[in-house]
């Protein structure tokens, strides 16, 4: 049984394990991402995050404590000058572990561990949160039946659609522009007032009289001797 054995010794003695974690922490600070096995990454996270928190206080005492853990002056300079400025607003959780599968030789679980604030791709995805919008739910079958019954009885429900005033004004203006030429084309033509039966009969009589007069004039011209003589039409002789 492994009661009260919460630390993973990674199959190494204390000195070997401490040196390995120190070297891995230095590589992580300098390169911002390293590729290793999952158990080592979990132990490294517990080792390096307190060191990063210590770097937020840039003092001689803090630098000495960090140097005693890392044993690398270049890593200490990088940590206090750049990394500490990058993680200043983050209250912990400076590293991220992402599993990548299993190693071919011994089938060990592999992953990479990185500093969260140096992965620009993932910061861009999670940095800007989209505003939440509420959408109306679909009507259930019972609501649909109620609506159909109300329509059959003649009742009309009013649907309230909250819209902004600017959108309403723009919509009204666009509709007015579209309807203006259509209204001009569809303007009703004024029709003359309906005539009574007497007026219709009188107009018909006038038309008939005009036609009779035209026919009489045409016959007179047809049998006019003067006109026939001018045209060279032979005149009938008198047998008396």
C-alpha positions in Angstrom: 0.0 0.0 0.0 1.2 3.6 -0.7 -0.3 5.5 2.2 1.0 9.0 2.5 3.2 8.7 -0.6 1.9 11.6 -2.6 5.2 12.5 -4.3 6.3 10.9 -7.5 10.0 10.1 -7.2 10.3 9.4 -10.9 12.6 6.4 -10.2 15.4 8.7 -9.1 17.2 9.6 -5.9 16.7 13.0 -4.3 19.8 14.7 -5.8 19.2 13.3 -9.3 15.5 14.3 -9.2 16.3 17.9 -8.0 18.9 18.4 -10.7 16.6 17.1 -13.4 13.7 19.4 -12.3 16.1 22.4 -12.1 17.3 21.8 -15.6 13.8 21.3 -16.9 12.6 24.6 -15.2 15.6 26.5 -16.8 14.7 25.1 -20.3 11.0 26.0 -19.8 11.9 29.6 -18.8 14.3 30.1 -21.7 12.3 28.3 -24.5 8.7 28.8 -23.1 7.8 25.2 -24.1 9.4 21.8 -23.7 8.4 18.3 -24.7 8.5 15.6 -22.0 6.5 12.8 -20.4 3.3 13.5 -18.5 4.6 12.5 -15.0 7.7 14.7 -15.4 5.5 17.6 -16.6 3.3 17.3 -13.5 6.2 17.3 -11.2 7.8 20.2 -13.1 4.6 22.3 -12.8 4.8 21.9 -9.0 8.4 22.9 -9.0 8.4 25.9 -11.4 5.2 27.7 -10.5 6.3 28.8 -7.0 9.5 30.1 -8.6 7.5 32.2 -11.1 5.4 33.6 -8.3 8.6 34.6 -6.4 9.8 36.5 -9.5 7.0 39.0 -9.2 8.8 40.6 -6.3 12.0 41.9 -7.9 14.3 42.1 -4.9 17.8 40.8 -4.0 16.3 38.2 -1.6 13.9 36.9 -4.3 16.7 36.6 -6.9 18.9 34.6 -4.5 16.0 32.2 -3.7 15.3 31.7 -7.4 19.0 31.3 -8.2 19.4 28.6 -5.5 16.7 26.6 -7.3 17.7 27.2 -10.9 21.5 27.5 -10.7 21.5 29.5 -14.0 22.0 33.3 -14.0 20.7 33.7 -17.6 17.4 31.9 -16.7 17.1 34.2 -13.6 17.6 37.3 -15.7 15.0 36.1 -18.3 12.6 35.3 -15.5 12.8 38.6 -13.7 13.0 40.9 -16.7 10.5 39.3 -19.2 8.5 36.4 -17.8 7.5 38.3 -14.6 6.2 41.2 -16.6 4.2 38.9 -18.8 2.5 37.1 -15.9 2.1 40.1 -13.6 -1.7 40.1 -13.8 -2.1 36.3 -13.5 -2.8 35.0 -10.0 -1.3 31.5 -10.6 -1.6 28.8 -13.2 1.3 30.0 -15.3 1.8 26.6 -17.2 -0.3 24.4 -19.4 0.1 20.7 -20.1 -1.2 19.3 -23.4 -1.0 15.6 -24.0 0.2 14.5 -27.4 -0.1 10.7 -27.4 2.3 7.8 -26.6 6.0 7.3 -27.4 6.8 4.5 -29.9 9.6 2.9 -28.0 8.2 2.3 -24.5 4.6 3.6 -25.0 5.1 6.4 -22.4 2.5 9.1 -22.3 4.0 12.2 -23.9 3.0 15.9 -23.6 4.4 19.4 -23.9 4.3 21.9 -21.1 4.4 25.6 -21.9 3.9 29.0 -20.3 0.3 30.1 -20.8 1.0 33.8 -21.6 3.4 33.0 -24.5 0.9 31.0 -26.6 -0.6 33.8 -28.7 -2.9 31.5 -30.6 -4.8 30.3 -27.5 -4.8 33.7 -26.0 -6.5 35.1 -29.1 -9.2 32.5 -29.0 -10.1 32.9 -25.3 -9.3 36.6 -24.8 -12.3 38.1 -26.5 -15.6 36.7 -25.3 -18.6 37.0 -27.6 -21.6 38.8 -26.3 -24.4 36.4 -25.4 -27.6 36.8 -27.3 -31.0 35.5 -26.4 -33.0 33.7 -29.0 -36.7 32.9 -28.8 -37.4 29.2 -28.3 -39.5 27.3 -30.8 -43.1 26.9 -30.0 -44.2 23.6 -28.7 -47.0 21.5 -30.2 -49.4 22.7 -27.5 -48.6 26.3 -28.2 -49.1 25.7 -31.9 -52.5 24.1 -31.3 -53.5 27.1 -29.1 -52.4 29.5 -31.8 -54.4 27.7 -34.5 -57.6 27.7 -32.3 -57.2 31.4 -31.7 -56.8 32.1 -35.4 -60.0 30.0 -36.1 -62.0 32.1 -33.7 -60.7 35.3 -35.2 -58.4 36.4 -32.5 -55.1 37.7 -33.5 -52.0 37.6 -31.3 -49.6 40.4 -31.3 -46.0 39.5 -31.4 -43.7 41.9 -29.7 -40.4 42.2 -31.5 -38.0 44.4 -29.6 -36.1 46.5 -32.2 -33.8 49.4 -31.9 -35.1 52.8 -32.9 -32.3 53.3 -35.5 -33.1 50.0 -37.2 -36.8 51.0 -37.3 -36.1 54.4 -38.9 -33.8 52.9 -41.5 -36.3 50.3 -42.4 -39.1 52.9 -42.8 -37.0 55.1 -44.9 -36.1 52.2 -47.2 -39.7 51.2 -47.6 -40.8 54.7 -48.3 -38.2 55.0 -51.1 -39.4 51.7 -52.7 -43.1 52.6 -52.4 -42.8 56.1 -53.9 -42.4 55.1 -57.6 -44.9 52.3 -57.2 -47.5 54.6 -55.8 -46.9 57.1 -58.6 -47.4 54.4 -61.3 -50.4 52.9 -59.5 -52.2 56.3 -59.1 -55.9 55.8 -60.0 -57.1 57.3 -63.3 -60.1 59.6 -62.9 -63.0 58.1 -64.8 -65.8 60.2 -66.0 -69.0 60.2 -64.1 -71.5 57.6 -65.1 -74.1 58.9 -67.7 -77.8 58.5 -67.2 -80.0 56.5 -69.7 -81.5 59.7 -71.1 -78.0 61.2 -71.9 -77.0 57.9 -73.5 -80.1 57.8 -75.7 -79.7 61.5 -76.7 -76.0 60.8 -77.7 -77.0 57.8 -79.7 -79.7 59.8 -81.5 -77.3 62.5 -82.4 -74.8 60.0 -83.8 -77.6 58.5 -86.0 -78.7 61.9 -87.3 -75.1 62.8 -88.1 -74.7 59.5 -90.0 -77.9 60.2 -92.0 -76.8 63.7 -92.9 -73.4 62.3 -94.1 -75.1 59.7 -96.2 -77.5 62.3 -97.8 -74.6 64.6 -98.6 -72.7 61.7 -100.2 -75.7 60.8 -102.4 -76.1 64.4 -103.5 -72.5 64.6 -104.4 -72.7 61.3 -106.3 -75.6 62.6 -108.5 -74.5 66.2 -108.9 -74.5 67.0 -112.6 -71.9 69.8 -112.3 -69.5 67.5 -110.5 -70.0 64.7 -113.0 -69.4 67.1 -115.9 -66.1 68.1 -114.4 -65.1 64.5 -113.9 -66.1 63.6 -117.5 -68.9 61.3 -116.5 -71.5 61.0 -119.4 -74.8 62.6 -118.6 -78.1 60.8 -119.3 -80.1 62.2 -122.3 -83.6 63.3 -122.2 -85.9 61.3 -124.6 -88.5 64.1 -124.8 
